[in-house]
Amino acid sequence: MGKEKNPRRVADNEAMAKAKMLRTSPQKLNLVAQMIRGKSVDKALVDLTFSKRRIAQDVKKCLQSAIANAENNHNLDVDELVVAEAYVGKNLVMKRGRPRARGRYGKILKPFSELTIKVRQVEAAGEQA
């Protein structure tokens, strides 16, 4: 009678989390995402905690959400998780302006981004690190 269950978007040993409407440019956010790709989640959390970049706290929050999804929804072992993918996409751009000299108009663009983090359970994560 009801609808069939949707197929999973990720593999059985993966979990995912998305953060939308992050108030920074995708280029700046990608620098932080690049910092955690391929690392174990413990090491990635430490790197994000002590990063000087403002957006690192939002990335850390998204990573913690992916870890919680892996543990609670997919029954994966937290100690064996690795950041498999961390990619950035564009979102909307607010257009603002400022009057300039000689009757001109200075464009001010305020971009937003979105972040997707996938964590994967790897059996030998402790031996690699």
C-alpha positions as CSV (number, residue, x, y, z in Angstrom):
1,M,0.0,0.0,0.0
2,G,2.7,2.4,0.9
3,K,5.7,3.6,-1.1
4,E,8.8,1.5,-1.3
5,K,11.9,2.5,0.7
6,N,14.3,4.8,-1.2
7,P,17.6,3.2,-2.1
8,R,20.6,4.5,-0.1
9,R,22.7,7.2,-1.7
10,V,25.9,5.9,-0.1
11,A,27.5,2.5,0.3
12,D,26.8,0.2,3.2
13,N,30.1,1.2,4.9
14,E,29.5,5.0,4.4
15,A,27.6,7.8,6.0
16,M,27.1,11.4,4.8
17,A,26.2,14.8,6.1
18,K,25.5,18.1,4.3
19,A,25.9,21.7,5.4
20,K,24.0,24.2,3.3
21,M,24.0,28.0,3.3
22,L,27.5,28.4,4.7
23,R,28.4,32.1,4.6
24,T,31.7,32.0,2.8
25,S,33.0,31.6,-0.7
26,P,33.4,28.1,-2.1
27,Q,37.1,28.8,-2.8
28,K,37.8,29.5,0.9
29,L,35.7,26.6,2.1
30,N,37.5,24.2,-0.3
31,L,40.8,25.1,1.4
32,V,39.4,23.8,4.7
33,A,37.8,20.7,3.1
34,Q,41.0,19.9,1.4
35,M,42.7,19.9,4.8
36,I,40.7,17.0,6.1
37,R,40.2,14.8,3.0
38,G,41.6,11.2,3.5
39,K,42.3,11.6,7.2
40,S,40.9,9.6,10.0
41,V,38.0,11.4,11.7
42,D,40.0,11.9,15.0
43,K,42.8,13.6,13.2
44,A,40.4,15.7,11.1
45,L,38.5,16.9,14.2
46,V,41.8,17.9,15.9
47,D,42.9,19.8,12.7
48,L,39.6,21.6,12.5
49,T,39.6,22.5,16.2
50,F,42.9,24.3,16.0
51,S,42.5,25.8,12.6
52,K,42.6,29.6,12.5
53,R,40.0,29.9,9.7
54,R,36.5,31.0,10.8
55,I,34.7,28.5,8.6
56,A,36.5,25.6,10.2
57,Q,34.0,25.5,13.0
58,D,31.1,25.0,10.6
59,V,33.1,22.2,8.8
60,K,33.8,20.6,12.2
61,K,30.0,20.7,13.0
62,C,29.2,19.0,9.6
63,L,31.9,16.3,10.2
64,Q,30.5,15.6,13.7
65,S,27.1,15.2,12.1
66,A,28.5,12.7,9.6
67,I,30.1,10.8,12.4
68,A,26.8,10.7,14.4
69,N,25.0,9.5,11.3
70,A,27.5,6.7,10.8
71,E,27.2,5.6,14.5
72,N,23.4,6.0,15.0
73,N,21.8,5.4,11.6
74,H,24.3,2.9,10.0
75,N,25.8,1.1,12.9
76,L,29.4,1.8,11.9
77,D,32.4,1.8,14.3
78,V,33.5,5.4,15.0
79,D,37.1,4.4,15.6
80,E,37.6,3.1,12.1
81,L,36.0,6.0,10.2
82,V,38.0,8.0,7.6
83,V,36.9,11.1,5.7
84,A,36.4,9.6,2.3
85,E,35.1,12.7,0.5
86,A,34.7,16.3,1.4
87,Y,33.5,18.5,-1.5
88,V,32.2,22.0,-1.9
89,G,29.4,23.4,-4.0
90,K,28.1,26.9,-4.8
91,N,24.9,28.2,-3.3
92,L,23.2,31.6,-3.8
93,V,25.0,34.9,-4.0
94,M,23.5,37.9,-2.4
95,K,24.2,41.0,-4.5
96,R,24.7,44.2,-2.5
97,G,26.1,47.6,-3.6
98,R,27.7,50.7,-2.4
99,P,27.7,54.1,-4.0
100,R,31.1,55.2,-5.3
101,A,32.5,58.4,-6.7
102,R,31.2,60.1,-9.8
103,G,27.7,58.5,-9.6
104,R,29.0,55.0,-10.0
105,Y,28.0,51.8,-8.1
106,G,30.4,49.4,-6.5
107,K,29.2,45.8,-6.6
108,I,29.5,43.7,-3.4
109,L,28.9,40.0,-3.8
110,K,28.2,37.9,-0.7
111,P,28.5,34.2,-1.7
112,F,27.1,31.2,0.1
113,S,28.4,27.6,-0.2
114,E,27.4,24.1,0.7
115,L,29.6,21.3,2.0
116,T,29.1,17.5,1.7
117,I,31.2,15.2,3.8
118,K,31.2,11.4,3.4
119,V,32.9,9.2,6.0
120,R,33.8,5.5,5.3
121,Q,34.6,2.7,7.7
122,V,38.0,1.2,6.9
123,E,39.2,-1.9,8.7
124,A,42.9,-1.1,8.9
125,A,42.6,2.7,9.7
126,G,44.7,2.3,12.9
127,E,47.7,0.7,11.0
128,Q,47.9,3.5,8.3
129,A,47.9,6.4,10.7
